[in-house]
Amino acid sequence: MSAPFSTPASESTQTVLATYGTYGQAQRAVDFLSDEKFEVQHLRIIGTDLRMVETVTGRLNWARAAFGTALAGMWFGLFIMLLIGLFTNSSTEWVRLVLGGVLYGGLFGLIFGIVSYAVTGGRRDFTSASQIVATSYEVTCMSTRADEAAVILNRLAPQA
């Protein structure tokens, strides 16, 4: 039994066609091969030398922790009550449900934000966004089709 997304043995040998500094450049190369009617199912884009980059987006304090989670709670409450509101018979009941959802969602979000910020004890007083990025991107091809792909890809080089 083979694992999901495994590569058949006949396609396991890959040849590196080109290496690019950004994912966009590698994507452009694959798109070019596709435009030239090359069977792109034989290609892979492989990110190498992966690293996690965390971008600090701001300082976290009591007000920001409370406001951010209260807002998230309001959106969640609105969403849930809009779904429940689909099954109401009167518009007054629907409005009451939606307003109640926004109010209670915001209140629970506010409480959750304050409690969770207090639990951290100041050990992480900043907000951030994380992403995994690669140092370079290789476009590879099944070895039996690599020569054909390389010839086509060489036509892209002068435009780059």
N, C-alpha and C positions, 0 to 999 in steps of 0.2 A: 504494500500500500504506500503510495507516495504522499508526501506532505502537501498541504494546500499551497498554491503558488510556486511549486517547485518547477525547475526547468528540466525538460526531458534530456536524457543523456546525449542525444544527438545535437542539442543546442548548447551544451554546457561549456564548450570552448569558445571564449569571447576574445576578440581582438580590439585593442584600443584604436579608434579612428582618429580622435583628436581630444585634447584637453583644453578646457576653457576656464577662465577666471570667475565667471558668474553663471548662475543657472540660466539666465536669460539668453546668454550666448549659446549654451548647449541646446536649449530649447529651439533657438533659431536654426541651428544646424539640423536638428531632427525635422523641423518644419520644412526646411529646404529639401531634405531628402524625400519627405512625403510629397511635396509639390512636384518633385521630379519622378514621381510614381515608383519610388523604391518601397519595398514591402517593409514598413517600419516596425512590424512586430518582431523583427530580428534585432532590434536596437535596444539599448539600455542607456539611461543617464545615471551615472554613479557618482555620488558626492564622496569626496575623499577628505581625510583629515577633519572629521567632524568635531565641532566644539559648540559649547553652549554659551550664548551671549545673553547677558541680562542687562537690559537698559533701564537705568534708574529714571523713573518718570516724575518723582516728586517726593516731598517730605510728607510723612504720615503723622497726624496729630489727632487729638480727640474729635475735633470738629469734622475733619475729613473722613475719619473712620466711621463716625456716626452718619454723616450725610450720604456717603457713598453706599452704605448698606441699606439705609432708609430708602434711598432712591431705587435700589435694586429690589427691595421688598415691595415698593409701590408698583413697580412694573410687573412683578410676579403676581401680586394680588389682583391687579387689573386683568392680566391674562387669564388667571383661573376664573375670575368672576365673569369675564366675557364668555368663557366656555359654558359655565353654569347658566348664565343669563340666556343662552340659546333655548333653554327649556322652560322659561317663564312665560306666563300668559299676559301679563300687563306691563306696560312701559314704566309705570311707577315702581313696580317691583324690580324691574331690570336696572333702573337708575340707582335704586337703593342698594342692590347687590354690588354694582360696579363701584359706587362711592365707598361702600363698606369694605370692599376688597382692597381698594387703594389705601384707605385709612388704616385698616388693620395690618395690611402688608407692610406699609411704611413704619408702623409702630413696632412690629416684630423685627423688621430689618434694623431699625434704630437700636433696639435692645440688643440684638445679636452683634451689631457692630461695636457697641460700647463694651459688651462683655468680652468679645474676642480680642479687642485691643487691650483691655485690662489684663487678660491672661498672658499676653506676650511679654508684659513687664518691660516694655521699651527695648526689647532685643531686636526688633526689626521696625524701626521708625521711618520706613520709606516704602514707596510703591514702585513696582517695576514690571517689565514685560520681558519674558524669556523666549528665546528661539534657538533652534539648532541650525547652524550654518556650516557649510563645507568650505574648505580652503580652495578647492578646485573641483571641477566636474568633468568626468570622462564620458565621452560618447563611445560606447562599444557596440560591436556587431558580432553576430555569429560568424565564426571564422570562415565558414564556407562561402559566405556572402560579403566578406570584408573588402576584398579587392574591388568589387563592383561599387560598394558604398564609398570607398575612398576616392575612386575616380569621380563620382558625382560630387562628393563633398569638396574636392579640390577646385571645382568651379565656383564655389562660394567664397573661397579665400580672397580673391581680388576685391570683392565688395565689402569685406569686413573692415 
